[in-house]
C-alpha cells in the first residue's frame, strides 16, 4: 500500500536497541520522540510508546 502512495493517519517509529546496550537510554529515546514531533505534524496527546522483547 505504501508503494501505491496510500497515506496513513499515523506515524510508526521502530528504533532498535543495539545488542551491546543492556537498557534503553531514556534521554536518547526522548530525543528521538522530540525530533519526530519537530519534523512531522503530531498530536502530542496521542503519542504511545511500547516495546517488544528487550524494548518491553
mmCIF entry with sequence, helices, sheets and N, C-alpha, C, O atoms, coordinates in Angstrom:
data_MODEL
# 
_entry.id   MODEL 
# 
_entity.id                         1 
_entity.type                       polymer 
_entity.pdbx_number_of_molecules   1 
# 
_entity_poly.entity_id                      1 
_entity_poly.type                           'polypeptide(L)' 
_entity_poly.nstd_linkage                   no 
_entity_poly.nstd_monomer                   no 
_entity_poly.pdbx_seq_one_letter_code       
;(UNK)(UNK)(UNK)(UNK)(UNK)(UNK)(UNK)(UNK)(UNK)(UNK)(UNK)(UNK)(UNK)(UNK)(UNK)(UNK)
(UNK)(UNK)(UNK)(UNK)(UNK)(UNK)(UNK)(UNK)(UNK)(UNK)(UNK)(UNK)(UNK)(UNK)(UNK)(UNK)
(UNK)(UNK)(UNK)(UNK)(UNK)(UNK)(UNK)(UNK)(UNK)(UNK)(UNK)(UNK)(UNK)(UNK)(UNK)(UNK)
(UNK)(UNK)(UNK)(UNK)(UNK)(UNK)(UNK)(UNK)
;
_entity_poly.pdbx_seq_one_letter_code_can   XXXXXXXXXXXXXXXXXXXXXXXXXXXXXXXXXXXXXXXXXXXXXXXXXXXXXXXX 
_entity_poly.pdbx_strand_id                 A 
# 
loop_
_entity_poly_seq.entity_id 
_entity_poly_seq.num 
_entity_poly_seq.mon_id 
_entity_poly_seq.hetero 
1 1  UNK n 
1 2  UNK n 
1 3  UNK n 
1 4  UNK n 
1 5  UNK n 
1 6  UNK n 
1 7  UNK n 
1 8  UNK n 
1 9  UNK n 
1 10 UNK n 
1 11 UNK n 
1 12 UNK n 
1 13 UNK n 
1 14 UNK n 
1 15 UNK n 
1 16 UNK n 
1 17 UNK n 
1 18 UNK n 
1 19 UNK n 
1 20 UNK n 
1 21 UNK n 
1 22 UNK n 
1 23 UNK n 
1 24 UNK n 
1 25 UNK n 
1 26 UNK n 
1 27 UNK n 
1 28 UNK n 
1 29 UNK n 
1 30 UNK n 
1 31 UNK n 
1 32 UNK n 
1 33 UNK n 
1 34 UNK n 
1 35 UNK n 
1 36 UNK n 
1 37 UNK n 
1 38 UNK n 
1 39 UNK n 
1 40 UNK n 
1 41 UNK n 
1 42 UNK n 
1 43 UNK n 
1 44 UNK n 
1 45 UNK n 
1 46 UNK n 
1 47 UNK n 
1 48 UNK n 
1 49 UNK n 
1 50 UNK n 
1 51 UNK n 
1 52 UNK n 
1 53 UNK n 
1 54 UNK n 
1 55 UNK n 
1 56 UNK n 
# 
_struct_asym.id          A 
_struct_asym.entity_id   1 
# 
loop_
_struct_conf.conf_type_id 
_struct_conf.id 
_struct_conf.pdbx_PDB_helix_id 
_struct_conf.beg_label_comp_id 
_struct_conf.beg_label_asym_id 
_struct_conf.beg_label_seq_id 
_struct_conf.pdbx_beg_PDB_ins_code 
_struct_conf.end_label_comp_id 
_struct_conf.end_label_asym_id 
_struct_conf.end_label_seq_id 
_struct_conf.pdbx_end_PDB_ins_code 
_struct_conf.beg_auth_comp_id 
_struct_conf.beg_auth_asym_id 
_struct_conf.beg_auth_seq_id 
_struct_conf.end_auth_comp_id 
_struct_conf.end_auth_asym_id 
_struct_conf.end_auth_seq_id 
_struct_conf.pdbx_PDB_helix_class 
_struct_conf.details 
_struct_conf.pdbx_PDB_helix_length 
HELX_P HELX_P1 AA1 UNK A 26 ? UNK A 39 ? UNK A 26 UNK A 39 1 ? 14 
HELX_P HELX_P2 AA2 UNK A 44 ? UNK A 46 ? UNK A 44 UNK A 46 5 ? 3  
HELX_P HELX_P3 AA3 UNK A 53 ? UNK A 55 ? UNK A 53 UNK A 55 5 ? 3  
# 
_struct_conf_type.id          HELX_P 
_struct_conf_type.criteria    ? 
_struct_conf_type.reference   ? 
# 
loop_
_atom_site.group_PDB 
_atom_site.id 
_atom_site.type_symbol 
_atom_site.label_atom_id 
_atom_site.label_alt_id 
_atom_site.label_comp_id 
_atom_site.label_asym_id 
_atom_site.label_entity_id 
_atom_site.label_seq_id 
_atom_site.pdbx_PDB_ins_code 
_atom_site.Cartn_x 
_atom_site.Cartn_y 
_atom_site.Cartn_z 
_atom_site.occupancy 
_atom_site.B_iso_or_equiv 
_atom_site.pdbx_formal_charge 
_atom_site.auth_seq_id 
_atom_site.auth_comp_id 
_atom_site.auth_asym_id 
_atom_site.auth_atom_id 
_atom_site.pdbx_PDB_model_num 
ATOM 1   N N  . UNK A 1 1  ? 0.815  -1.194 0.000  1.00 0.00 ? 1  UNK A N  1 
ATOM 2   C CA . UNK A 1 1  ? 0.000  0.000  0.000  1.00 0.00 ? 1  UNK A CA 1 
ATOM 3   C C  . UNK A 1 1  ? 0.860  1.261  0.000  1.00 0.00 ? 1  UNK A C  1 
ATOM 4   O O  . UNK A 1 1  ? 0.528  2.250  -0.652 1.00 0.00 ? 1  UNK A O  1 
ATOM 5   N N  . UNK A 1 2  ? 1.952  1.214  0.728  1.00 0.00 ? 2  UNK A N  1 
ATOM 6   C CA . UNK A 1 2  ? 2.835  2.382  0.754  1.00 0.00 ? 2  UNK A CA 1 
ATOM 7   C C  . UNK A 1 2  ? 3.410  2.642  -0.630 1.00 0.00 ? 2  UNK A C  1 
ATOM 8   O O  . UNK A 1 2  ? 3.516  3.792  -1.058 1.00 0.00 ? 2  UNK A O  1 
ATOM 9   N N  . UNK A 1 3  ? 3.785  1.561  -1.338 1.00 0.00 ? 3  UNK A N  1 
ATOM 10  C CA . UNK A 1 3  ? 4.309  1.707  -2.701 1.00 0.00 ? 3  UNK A CA 1 
ATOM 11  C C  . UNK A 1 3  ? 3.286  2.338  -3.638 1.00 0.00 ? 3  UNK A C  1 
ATOM 12  O O  . UNK A 1 3  ? 3.658  2.963  -4.631 1.00 0.00 ? 3  UNK A O  1 
ATOM 13  N N  . UNK A 1 4  ? 2.009  2.180  -3.330 1.00 0.00 ? 4  UNK A N  1 
ATOM 14  C CA . UNK A 1 4  ? 0.939  2.752  -4.146 1.00 0.00 ? 4  UNK A CA 1 
ATOM 15  C C  . UNK A 1 4  ? 0.562  4.156  -3.682 1.00 0.00 ? 4  UNK A C  1 
ATOM 16  O O  . UNK A 1 4  ? -0.472 4.686  -4.088 1.00 0.00 ? 4  UNK A O  1 
ATOM 17  N N  . UNK A 1 5  ? 1.390  4.756  -2.838 1.00 0.00 ? 5  UNK A N  1 
ATOM 18  C CA . UNK A 1 5  ? 1.210  6.120  -2.323 1.00 0.00 ? 5  UNK A CA 1 
ATOM 19  C C  . UNK A 1 5  ? -0.015 6.278  -1.433 1.00 0.00 ? 5  UNK A C  1 
ATOM 20  O O  . UNK A 1 5  ? -0.552 7.379  -1.310 1.00 0.00 ? 5  UNK A O  1 
ATOM 21  N N  . UNK A 1 6  ? -0.462 5.197  -0.814 1.00 0.00 ? 6  UNK A N  1 
ATOM 22  C CA . UNK A 1 6  ? -1.558 5.316  0.145  1.00 0.00 ? 6  UNK A CA 1 
ATOM 23  C C  . UNK A 1 6  ? -1.032 6.031  1.381  1.00 0.00 ? 6  UNK A C  1 
ATOM 24  O O  . UNK A 1 6  ? 0.043  5.711  1.889  1.00 0.00 ? 6  UNK A O  1 
ATOM 25  N N  . UNK A 1 7  ? -1.806 7.006  1.857  1.00 0.00 ? 7  UNK A N  1 
ATOM 26  C CA . UNK A 1 7  ? -1.415 7.751  3.046  1.00 0.00 ? 7  UNK A CA 1 
ATOM 27  C C  . UNK A 1 7  ? -2.113 7.161  4.268  1.00 0.00 ? 7  UNK A C  1 
ATOM 28  O O  . UNK A 1 7  ? -3.252 6.701  4.186  1.00 0.00 ? 7  UNK A O  1 
ATOM 29  N N  . UNK A 1 8  ? -1.422 7.180  5.385  1.00 0.00 ? 8  UNK A N  1 
ATOM 30  C CA . UNK A 1 8  ? -1.947 6.654  6.624  1.00 0.00 ? 8  UNK A CA 1 
ATOM 31  C C  . UNK A 1 8  ? -2.003 7.772  7.666  1.00 0.00 ? 8  UNK A C  1 
ATOM 32  O O  . UNK A 1 8  ? -1.139 8.650  7.665  1.00 0.00 ? 8  UNK A O  1 
ATOM 33  N N  . UNK A 1 9  ? -3.000 7.759  8.555  1.00 0.00 ? 9  UNK A N  1 
ATOM 34  C CA . UNK A 1 9  ? -3.146 8.834  9.542  1.00 0.00 ? 9  UNK A CA 1 
ATOM 35  C C  . UNK A 1 9  ? -2.332 8.598  10.813 1.00 0.00 ? 9  UNK A C  1 
ATOM 36  O O  . UNK A 1 9  ? -2.759 8.973  11.905 1.00 0.00 ? 9  UNK A O  1 
ATOM 37  N N  . UNK A 1 10 ? -1.174 7.983  10.672 1.00 0.00 ? 10 UNK A N  1 
ATOM 38  C CA . UNK A 1 10 ? -0.354 7.724  11.849 1.00 0.00 ? 10 UNK A CA 1 
ATOM 39  C C  . UNK A 1 10 ? 1.110  7.624  11.439 1.00 0.00 ? 10 UNK A C  1 
ATOM 40  O O  . UNK A 1 10 ? 1.438  7.494  10.259 1.00 0.00 ? 10 UNK A O  1 
ATOM 41  N N  . UNK A 1 11 ? 1.974  7.686  12.436 1.00 0.00 ? 11 UNK A N  1 
ATOM 42  C CA . UNK A 1 11 ? 3.420  7.547  12.249 1.00 0.00 ? 11 UNK A CA 1 
ATOM 43  C C  . UNK A 1 11 ? 3.872  6.390  13.129 1.00 0.00 ? 11 UNK A C  1 
ATOM 44  O O  . UNK A 1 11 ? 3.478  6.297  14.292 1.00 0.00 ? 11 UNK A O  1 
ATOM 45  N N  . UNK A 1 12 ? 4.691  5.518  12.579 1.00 0.00 ? 12 UNK A N  1 
ATOM 46  C CA . UNK A 1 12 ? 5.268  4.424  13.362 1.00 0.00 ? 12 UNK A CA 1 
ATOM 47  C C  . UNK A 1 12 ? 6.780  4.575  13.309 1.00 0.00 ? 12 UNK A C  1 
ATOM 48  O O  . UNK A 1 12 ? 7.363  4.673  12.229 1.00 0.00 ? 12 UNK A O  1 
ATOM 49  N N  . UNK A 1 13 ? 7.407  4.592  14.463 1.00 0.00 ? 13 UNK A N  1 
ATOM 50  C CA . UNK A 1 13 ? 8.862  4.667  14.561 1.00 0.00 ? 13 UNK A CA 1 
ATOM 51  C C  . UNK A 1 13 ? 9.311  3.429  15.318 1.00 0.00 ? 13 UNK A C  1 
ATOM 52  O O  . UNK A 1 13 ? 8.803  3.145  16.402 1.00 0.00 ? 13 UNK A O  1 
ATOM 53  N N  . UNK A 1 14 ? 10.255 2.695  14.759 1.00 0.00 ? 14 UNK A N  1 
ATOM 54  C CA . UNK A 1 14 ? 10.700 1.438  15.375 1.00 0.00 ? 14 UNK A CA 1 
ATOM 55  C C  . UNK A 1 14 ? 12.207 1.441  15.592 1.00 0.00 ? 14 UNK A C  1 
ATOM 56  O O  . UNK A 1 14 ? 12.944 0.799  14.843 1.00 0.00 ? 14 UNK A O  1 
ATOM 57  N N  . UNK A 1 15 ? 12.669 2.161  16.610 1.00 0.00 ? 15 UNK A N  1 
ATOM 58  C CA . UNK A 1 15 ? 14.108 2.172  16.863 1.00 0.00 ? 15 UNK A CA 1 
ATOM 59  C C  . UNK A 1 15 ? 14.578 0.816  17.383 1.00 0.00 ? 15 UNK A C  1 
ATOM 60  O O  . UNK A 1 15 ? 13.821 0.085  18.022 1.00 0.00 ? 15 UNK A O  1 
ATOM 61  N N  . UNK A 1 16 ? 15.796 0.503  17.107 1.00 0.00 ? 16 UNK A N  1 
ATOM 62  C CA . UNK A 1 16 ? 16.378 -0.761 17.550 1.00 0.00 ? 16 UNK A CA 1 
ATOM 63  C C  . UNK A 1 16 ? 17.388 -0.501 18.656 1.00 0.00 ? 16 UNK A C  1 
ATOM 64  O O  . UNK A 1 16 ? 18.216 0.404  18.547 1.00 0.00 ? 16 UNK A O  1 
ATOM 65  N N  . UNK A 1 17 ? 17.323 -1.284 19.711 1.00 0.00 ? 17 UNK A N  1 
ATOM 66  C CA . UNK A 1 17 ? 18.276 -1.173 20.806 1.00 0.00 ? 17 UNK A CA 1 
ATOM 67  C C  . UNK A 1 17 ? 19.506 -2.009 20.436 1.00 0.00 ? 17 UNK A C  1 
ATOM 68  O O  . UNK A 1 17 ? 19.385 -3.216 20.230 1.00 0.00 ? 17 UNK A O  1 
ATOM 69  N N  . UNK A 1 18 ? 20.682 -1.390 20.348 1.00 0.00 ? 18 UNK A N  1 
ATOM 70  C CA . UNK A 1 18 ? 21.881 -2.160 20.000 1.00 0.00 ? 18 UNK A CA 1 
ATOM 71  C C  . UNK A 1 18 ? 22.099 -3.304 20.994 1.00 0.00 ? 18 UNK A C  1 
ATOM 72  O O  . UNK A 1 18 ? 21.869 -3.148 22.193 1.00 0.00 ? 18 UNK A O  1 
ATOM 73  N N  . UNK A 1 19 ? 22.534 -4.426 20.494 1.00 0.00 ? 19 UNK A N  1 
ATOM 74  C CA . UNK A 1 19 ? 22.703 -5.603 21.362 1.00 0.00 ? 19 UNK A CA 1 
ATOM 75  C C  . UNK A 1 19 ? 23.745 -5.388 22.459 1.00 0.00 ? 19 UNK A C  1 
ATOM 76  O O  . UNK A 1 19 ? 23.757 -6.116 23.452 1.00 0.00 ? 19 UNK A O  1 
ATOM 77  N N  . UNK A 1 20 ? 24.623 -4.389 22.286 1.00 0.00 ? 20 UNK A N  1 
ATOM 78  C CA . UNK A 1 20 ? 25.627 -4.133 23.316 1.00 0.00 ? 20 UNK A CA 1 
ATOM 79  C C  . UNK A 1 20 ? 25.070 -3.312 24.474 1.00 0.00 ? 20 UNK A C  1 
ATOM 80  O O  . UNK A 1 20 ? 25.674 -3.244 25.545 1.00 0.00 ? 20 UNK A O  1 
ATOM 81  N N  . UNK A 1 21 ? 23.905 -2.684 24.248 1.00 0.00 ? 21 UNK A N  1 
ATOM 82  C CA . UNK A 1 21 ? 23.309 -1.849 25.297 1.00 0.00 ? 21 UNK A CA 1 
ATOM 83  C C  . UNK A 1 21 ? 22.320 -2.681 26.110 1.00 0.00 ? 21 UNK A C  1 
ATOM 84  O O  . UNK A 1 21 ? 21.393 -3.255 25.538 1.00 0.00 ? 21 UNK A O  1 
ATOM 85  N N  . UNK A 1 22 ? 22.494 -2.758 27.422 1.00 0.00 ? 22 UNK A N  1 
ATOM 86  C CA . UNK A 1 22 ? 21.588 -3.580 28.229 1.00 0.00 ? 22 UNK A CA 1 
ATOM 87  C C  . UNK A 1 22 ? 20.196 -2.980 28.367 1.00 0.00 ? 22 UNK A C  1 
ATOM 88  O O  . UNK A 1 22 ? 19.217 -3.722 28.444 1.00 0.00 ? 22 UNK A O  1 
ATOM 89  N N  . UNK A 1 23 ? 20.086 -1.674 28.398 1.00 0.00 ? 23 UNK A N  1 
ATOM 90  C CA . UNK A 1 23 ? 18.809 -0.999 28.585 1.00 0.00 ? 23 UNK A CA 1 
ATOM 91  C C  . UNK A 1 23 ? 18.722 0.217  27.664 1.00 0.00 ? 23 UNK A C  1 
ATOM 92  O O  . UNK A 1 23 ? 19.729 0.701  27.149 1.00 0.00 ? 23 UNK A O  1 
ATOM 93  N N  . UNK A 1 24 ? 17.510 0.689  27.474 1.00 0.00 ? 24 UNK A N  1 
ATOM 94  C CA . UNK A 1 24 ? 17.333 1.912  26.698 1.00 0.00 ? 24 UNK A CA 1 
ATOM 95  C C  . UNK A 1 24 ? 17.858 3.102  27.490 1.00 0.00 ? 24 UNK A C  1 
ATOM 96  O O  . UNK A 1 24 ? 17.734 3.161  28.713 1.00 0.00 ? 24 UNK A O  1 
ATOM 97  N N  . UNK A 1 25 ? 18.433 4.024  26.783 1.00 0.00 ? 25 UNK A N  1 
ATOM 98  C CA . UNK A 1 25 ? 18.846 5.301  27.355 1.00 0.00 ? 25 UNK A CA 1 
ATOM 99  C C  . UNK A 1 25 ? 17.638 6.232  27.213 1.00 0.00 ? 25 UNK A C  1 
ATOM 100 O O  . UNK A 1 25 ? 17.290 6.626  26.100 1.00 0.00 ? 25 UNK A O  1 
ATOM 101 N N  . UNK A 1 26 ? 16.998 6.583  28.327 1.00 0.00 ? 26 UNK A N  1 
ATOM 102 C CA . UNK A 1 26 ? 15.769 7.382  28.299 1.00 0.00 ? 26 UNK A CA 1 
ATOM 103 C C  . UNK A 1 26 ? 15.957 8.710  27.578 1.00 0.00 ? 26 UNK A C  1 
ATOM 104 O O  . UNK A 1 26 ? 15.079 9.143  26.831 1.00 0.00 ? 26 UNK A O  1 
ATOM 105 N N  . UNK A 1 27 ? 17.092 9.355  27.797 1.00 0.00 ? 27 UNK A N  1 
ATOM 106 C CA . UNK A 1 27 ? 17.328 10.656 27.168 1.00 0.00 ? 27 UNK A CA 1 
ATOM 107 C C  . UNK A 1 27 ? 17.425 10.526 25.649 1.00 0.00 ? 27 UNK A C  1 
ATOM 108 O O  . UNK A 1 27 ? 16.915 11.379 24.922 1.00 0.00 ? 27 UNK A O  1 
ATOM 109 N N  . UNK A 1 28 ? 18.061 9.486  25.174 1.00 0.00 ? 28 UNK A N  1 
ATOM 110 C CA . UNK A 1 28 ? 18.171 9.270  23.730 1.00 0.00 ? 28 UNK A CA 1 
ATOM 111 C C  . UNK A 1 28 ? 16.808 8.968  23.128 1.00 0.00 ? 28 UNK A C  1 
ATOM 112 O O  . UNK A 1 28 ? 16.476 9.473  22.055 1.00 0.00 ? 28 UNK A O  1 
ATOM 113 N N  . UNK A 1 29 ? 16.024 8.153  23.805 1.00 0.00 ? 29 UNK A N  1 
ATOM 114 C CA . UNK A 1 29 ? 14.689 7.819  23.315 1.00 0.00 ? 29 UNK A CA 1 
ATOM 115 C C  . UNK A 1 29 ? 13.806 9.063  23.253 1.00 0.00 ? 29 UNK A C  1 
ATOM 116 O O  . UNK A 1 29 ? 13.105 9.272  22.263 1.00 0.00 ? 29 UNK A O  1 
ATOM 117 N N  . UNK A 1 30 ? 13.832 9.880  24.288 1.00 0.00 ? 30 UNK A N  1 
ATOM 118 C CA . UNK A 1 30 ? 13.017 11.096 24.285 1.00 0.00 ? 30 UNK A CA 1 
ATOM 119 C C  . UNK A 1 30 ? 13.511 12.094 23.246 1.00 0.00 ? 30 UNK A C  1 
ATOM 120 O O  . UNK A 1 30 ? 12.709 12.839 22.681 1.00 0.00 ? 30 UNK A O  1 
ATOM 121 N N  . UNK A 1 31 ? 14.813 12.125 22.982 1.00 0.00 ? 31 UNK A N  1 
ATOM 122 C CA . UNK A 1 31 ? 15.348 12.994 21.922 1.00 0.00 ? 31 UNK A CA 1 
ATOM 123 C C  . UNK A 1 31 ? 14.803 12.547 20.566 1.00 0.00 ? 31 UNK A C  1 
ATOM 124 O O  . UNK A 1 31 ? 14.506 13.380 19.711 1.00 0.00 ? 31 UNK A O  1 
ATOM 125 N N  . UNK A 1 32 ? 14.671 11.238 20.370 1.00 0.00 ? 32 UNK A N  1 
ATOM 126 C CA . UNK A 1 32 ? 14.081 10.718 19.132 1.00 0.00 ? 32 UNK A CA 1 
ATOM 127 C C  . UNK A 1 32 ? 12.625 11.156 19.014 1.00 0.00 ? 32 UNK A C  1 
ATOM 128 O O  . UNK A 1 32 ? 12.204 11.621 17.955 1.00 0.00 ? 32 UNK A O  1 
ATOM 129 N N  . UNK A 1 33 ? 11.856 11.014 20.085 1.00 0.00 ? 33 UNK A N  1 
ATOM 130 C CA . UNK A 1 33 ? 10.453 11.434 20.072 1.00 0.00 ? 33 UNK A CA 1 
ATOM 131 C C  . UNK A 1 33 ? 10.365 12.927 19.769 1.00 0.00 ? 33 UNK A C  1 
ATOM 132 O O  . UNK A 1 33 ? 9.552  13.338 18.940 1.00 0.00 ? 33 UNK A O  1 
ATOM 133 N N  . UNK A 1 34 ? 11.178 13.736 20.418 1.00 0.00 ? 34 UNK A N  1 
ATOM 134 C CA . UNK A 1 34 ? 11.177 15.184 20.186 1.00 0.00 ? 34 UNK A CA 1 
ATOM 135 C C  . UNK A 1 34 ? 11.512 15.507 18.732 1.00 0.00 ? 34 UNK A C  1 
ATOM 136 O O  . UNK A 1 34 ? 10.919 16.414 18.147 1.00 0.00 ? 34 UNK A O  1 
ATOM 137 N N  . UNK A 1 35 ? 12.451 14.779 18.149 1.00 0.00 ? 35 UNK A N  1 
ATOM 138 C CA . UNK A 1 35 ? 12.832 15.005 16.762 1.00 0.00 ? 35 UNK A CA 1 
ATOM 139 C C  . UNK A 1 35 ? 11.674 14.683 15.816 1.00 0.00 ? 35 UNK A C  1 
ATOM 140 O O  . UNK A 1 35 ? 11.403 15.441 14.885 1.00 0.00 ? 35 UNK A O  1 
ATOM 141 N N  . UNK A 1 36 ? 11.000 13.570 16.051 1.00 0.00 ? 36 UNK A N  1 
ATOM 142 C CA . UNK A 1 36 ? 9.856  13.201 15.207 1.00 0.00 ? 36 UNK A CA 1 
ATOM 143 C C  . UNK A 1 36 ? 8.761  14.262 15.319 1.00 0.00 ? 36 UNK A C  1 
ATOM 144 O O  . UNK A 1 36 ? 8.182  14.669 14.311 1.00 0.00 ? 36 UNK A O  1 
ATOM 145 N N  . UNK A 1 37 ? 8.478  14.709 16.540 1.00 0.00 ? 37 UNK A N  1 
ATOM 146 C CA . UNK A 1 37 ? 7.446  15.730 16.752 1.00 0.00 ? 37 UNK A CA 1 
ATOM 147 C C  . UNK A 1 37 ? 7.811  17.036 16.040 1.00 0.00 ? 37 UNK A C  1 
ATOM 148 O O  . UNK A 1 37 ? 6.933  17.730 15.526 1.00 0.00 ? 37 UNK A O  1 
ATOM 149 N N  . UNK A 1 38 ? 9.096  17.367 16.010 1.00 0.00 ? 38 UNK A N  1 
ATOM 150 C CA . UNK A 1 38 ? 9.508  18.619 15.361 1.00 0.00 ? 38 UNK A CA 1 
ATOM 151 C C  . UNK A 1 38 ? 9.470  18.530 13.839 1.00 0.00 ? 38 UNK A C  1 
ATOM 152 O O  . UNK A 1 38 ? 9.346  19.556 13.170 1.00 0.00 ? 38 UNK A O  1 
ATOM 153 N N  . UNK A 1 39 ? 9.573  17.332 13.281 1.00 0.00 ? 39 UNK A N  1 
ATOM 154 C CA . UNK A 1 39 ? 9.611  17.157 11.819 1.00 0.00 ? 39 UNK A CA 1 
ATOM 155 C C  . UNK A 1 39 ? 8.245  16.917 11.188 1.00 0.00 ? 39 UNK A C  1 
ATOM 156 O O  . UNK A 1 39 ? 8.044  17.220 10.012 1.00 0.00 ? 39 UNK A O  1 
ATOM 157 N N  . UNK A 1 40 ? 7.311  16.380 11.954 1.00 0.00 ? 40 UNK A N  1 
ATOM 158 C CA . UNK A 1 40 ? 6.015  15.983 11.412 1.00 0.00 ? 40 UNK A CA 1 
ATOM 159 C C  . UNK A 1 40 ? 4.890  16.603 12.223 1.00 0.00 ? 40 UNK A C  1 
ATOM 160 O O  . UNK A 1 40 ? 5.099  17.055 13.349 1.00 0.00 ? 40 UNK A O  1 
ATOM 161 N N  . UNK A 1 41 ? 3.701  16.622 11.646 1.00 0.00 ? 41 UNK A N  1 
ATOM 162 C CA . UNK A 1 41 ? 2.524  17.098 12.373 1.00 0.00 ? 41 UNK A CA 1 
ATOM 163 C C  . UNK A 1 41 ? 2.088  15.970 13.298 1.00 0.00 ? 41 UNK A C  1 
ATOM 164 O O  . UNK A 1 41 ? 1.611  14.930 12.843 1.00 0.00 ? 41 UNK A O  1 
ATOM 165 N N  . UNK A 1 42 ? 2.256  16.183 14.592 1.00 0.00 ? 42 UNK A N  1 
ATOM 166 C CA . UNK A 1 42 ? 1.981  15.150 15.586 1.00 0.00 ? 42 UNK A CA 1 
ATOM 167 C C  . UNK A 1 42 ? 1.040  15.704 16.645 1.00 0.00 ? 42 UNK A C  1 
ATOM 168 O O  . UNK A 1 42 ? 1.255  16.797 17.167 1.00 0.00 ? 42 UNK A O  1 
ATOM 169 N N  . UNK A 1 43 ? 0.010  14.955 16.955 1.00 0.00 ? 43 UNK A N  1 
ATOM 170 C CA . UNK A 1 43 ? -0.873 15.296 18.069 1.00 0.00 ? 43 UNK A CA 1 
ATOM 171 C C  . UNK A 1 43 ? -0.183 14.780 19.335 1.00 0.00 ? 43 UNK A C  1 
ATOM 172 O O  . UNK A 1 43 ? -0.177 13.578 19.598 1.00 0.00 ? 43 UNK A O  1 
ATOM 173 N N  . UNK A 1 44 ? 0.385  15.679 20.099 1.00 0.00 ? 44 UNK A N  1 
ATOM 174 C CA . UNK A 1 44 ? 1.193  15.272 21.254 1.00 0.00 ? 44 UNK A CA 1 
ATOM 175 C C  . UNK A 1 44 ? 0.370  14.591 22.346 1.00 0.00 ? 44 UNK A C  1 
ATOM 176 O O  . UNK A 1 44 ? 0.942  13.993 23.258 1.00 0.00 ? 44 UNK A O  1 
ATOM 177 N N  . UNK A 1 45 ? -0.953 14.668 22.273 1.00 0.00 ? 45 UNK A N  1 
ATOM 178 C CA . UNK A 1 45 ? -1.791 13.969 23.251 1.00 0.00 ? 45 UNK A CA 1 
ATOM 179 C C  . UNK A 1 45 ? -2.041 12.518 22.841 1.00 0.00 ? 45 UNK A C  1 
ATOM 180 O O  . UNK A 1 45 ? -2.708 11.769 23.555 1.00 0.00 ? 45 UNK A O  1 
ATOM 181 N N  . UNK A 1 46 ? -1.495 12.128 21.675 1.00 0.00 ? 46 UNK A N  1 
ATOM 182 C CA . UNK A 1 46 ? -1.736 10.771 21.183 1.00 0.00 ? 46 UNK A CA 1 
ATOM 183 C C  . UNK A 1 46 ? -0.432 10.050 20.847 1.00 0.00 ? 46 UNK A C  1 
ATOM 184 O O  . UNK A 1 46 ? -0.372 9.290  19.880 1.00 0.00 ? 46 UNK A O  1 
ATOM 185 N N  . UNK A 1 47 ? 0.587  10.283 21.628 1.00 0.00 ? 47 UNK A N  1 
ATOM 186 C CA . UNK A 1 47 ? 1.864  9.591  21.450 1.00 0.00 ? 47 UNK A CA 1 
ATOM 187 C C  . UNK A 1 47 ? 1.866  8.382  22.384 1.00 0.00 ? 47 UNK A C  1 
ATOM 188 O O  . UNK A 1 47 ? 1.619  8.512  23.583 1.00 0.00 ? 47 UNK A O  1 
ATOM 189 N N  . UNK A 1 48 ? 2.146  7.215  21.824 1.00 0.00 ? 48 UNK A N  1 
ATOM 190 C CA . UNK A 1 48 ? 2.167  5.978  22.602 1.00 0.00 ? 48 UNK A CA 1 
ATOM 191 C C  . UNK A 1 48 ? 3.524  5.322  22.434 1.00 0.00 ? 48 UNK A C  1 
ATOM 192 O O  . UNK A 1 48 ? 4.015  5.198  21.313 1.00 0.00 ? 48 UNK A O  1 
ATOM 193 N N  . UNK A 1 49 ? 4.131  4.904  23.520 1.00 0.00 ? 49 UNK A N  1 
ATOM 194 C CA . UNK A 1 49 ? 5.391  4.174  23.477 1.00 0.00 ? 49 UNK A CA 1 
ATOM 195 C C  . UNK A 1 49 ? 5.146  2.759  23.960 1.00 0.00 ? 49 UNK A C  1 
ATOM 196 O O  . UNK A 1 49 ? 4.519  2.549  24.998 1.00 0.00 ? 49 UNK A O  1 
ATOM 197 N N  . UNK A 1 50 ? 5.629  1.806  23.221 1.00 0.00 ? 50 UNK A N  1 
ATOM 198 C CA . UNK A 1 50 ? 5.503  0.413  23.603 1.00 0.00 ? 50 UNK A CA 1 
ATOM 199 C C  . UNK A 1 50 ? 6.744  -0.309 23.100 1.00 0.00 ? 50 UNK A C  1 
ATOM 200 O O  . UNK A 1 50 ? 7.516  0.255  22.324 1.00 0.00 ? 50 UNK A O  1 
ATOM 201 N N  . UNK A 1 51 ? 6.938  -1.514 23.519 1.00 0.00 ? 51 UNK A N  1 
ATOM 202 C CA . UNK A 1 51 ? 8.116  -2.221 23.067 1.00 0.00 ? 51 UNK A CA 1 
ATOM 203 C C  . UNK A 1 51 ? 7.889  -3.719 23.019 1.00 0.00 ? 51 UNK A C  1 
ATOM 204 O O  . UNK A 1 51 ? 6.907  -4.243 23.544 1.00 0.00 ? 51 UNK A O  1 
ATOM 205 N N  . UNK A 1 52 ? 8.819  -4.381 22.381 1.00 0.00 ? 52 UNK A N  1 
ATOM 206 C CA . UNK A 1 52 ? 8.794  -5.838 22.293 1.00 0.00 ? 52 UNK A CA 1 
ATOM 207 C C  . UNK A 1 52 ? 10.147 -6.357 22.765 1.00 0.00 ? 52 UNK A C  1 
ATOM 208 O O  . UNK A 1 52 ? 11.151 -5.649 22.677 1.00 0.00 ? 52 UNK A O  1 
ATOM 209 N N  . UNK A 1 53 ? 10.177 -7.539 23.246 1.00 0.00 ? 53 UNK A N  1 
ATOM 210 C CA . UNK A 1 53 ? 11.407 -8.184 23.664 1.00 0.00 ? 53 UNK A CA 1 
ATOM 211 C C  . UNK A 1 53 ? 12.101 -7.323 24.719 1.00 0.00 ? 53 UNK A C  1 
ATOM 212 O O  . UNK A 1 53 ? 11.496 -7.018 25.748 1.00 0.00 ? 53 UNK A O  1 
ATOM 213 N N  . UNK A 1 54 ? 13.351 -6.926 24.492 1.00 0.00 ? 54 UNK A N  1 
ATOM 214 C CA . UNK A 1 54 ? 14.057 -6.088 25.459 1.00 0.00 ? 54 UNK A CA 1 
ATOM 215 C C  . UNK A 1 54 ? 13.492 -4.672 25.492 1.00 0.00 ? 54 UNK A C  1 
ATOM 216 O O  . UNK A 1 54 ? 13.759 -3.922 26.431 1.00 0.00 ? 54 UNK A O  1 
ATOM 217 N N  . UNK A 1 55 ? 12.720 -4.302 24.485 1.00 0.00 ? 55 UNK A N  1 
ATOM 218 C CA . UNK A 1 55 ? 12.105 -2.976 24.468 1.00 0.00 ? 55 UNK A CA 1 
ATOM 219 C C  . UNK A 1 55 ? 10.842 -2.882 25.291 1.00 0.00 ? 55 UNK A C  1 
ATOM 220 O O  . UNK A 1 55 ? 10.310 -1.790 25.492 1.00 0.00 ? 55 UNK A O  1 
ATOM 221 N N  . UNK A 1 56 ? 10.344 -4.038 25.781 1.00 0.00 ? 56 UNK A N  1 
ATOM 222 C CA . UNK A 1 56 ? 9.082  -4.052 26.526 1.00 0.00 ? 56 UNK A CA 1 
ATOM 223 C C  . UNK A 1 56 ? 9.231  -3.502 27.900 1.00 0.00 ? 56 UNK A C  1 
ATOM 224 O O  . UNK A 1 56 ? 8.258  -3.447 28.652 1.00 0.00 ? 56 UNK A O  1 
# 
